Amino acid sequence: MLKILFYNYSRVVLLGDLNYRISLPERETRLLINRKDWNTLLENDQLRMELMDGQAFENWHEGTINFAPTYKYQLNNDEYYGSGHIGTKGGKKNRAPAWCDRIIWTGEGLKQLLYTRSETRLSDHRPVKSMFSTEVKVSRMRYQSFCYSDRFGRRPNINLDFHSDDEYTSHSDRLSFHVKNKMTP
């Protein structure tokens, strides 16, 4: 299914509440979280198992997780929902904490530079964030067209310096980058 959805793209970053859980009993999961034993928890993480099997996410990757599970927190609090109350309470099932919020990617040339979570308390999740670098092929004509278009709401004042056919630099009030093409045989 994912192959069909992303067939036309050379690089894809998928992020969000993927809703994967930890395949351990709730009591054991909470104990391991209190010990900050991320490795044991990740060995039992459903998404990690699928990434290693390659069944649902063939050739997909995820960065190193070295942060606490991102779900399920009490609102406006740093305590996990149901902490100290294993099982059910008032007819509601408690959810064991898990890394539901994830960022995975596929494609050549993507390099993850950062993978962490934010400590905002706006919901029962702690959002994850990531930063990537990538190499892209850019032709001189497409680059000029991009820079001189109305994509930024108005025509930016751009200094476009061509050092050679393979290298150029741009500086504007909204866009700045240096491109150096790598020629491959």
Secondary structure by P-SEA (a helix, b strand, c coil): ccccccccccbbbbbccccccccccaaaaaaaaaacaaaaaaaacaaaaaaaaccccccccccccccccccccccccccccccccccccccbbbbccccccccccccccccccbbbbbcccccccccccbbbbbbbbbcaaaaaaaaaccccccccccccccccccccccccccccbbbbbbbcc
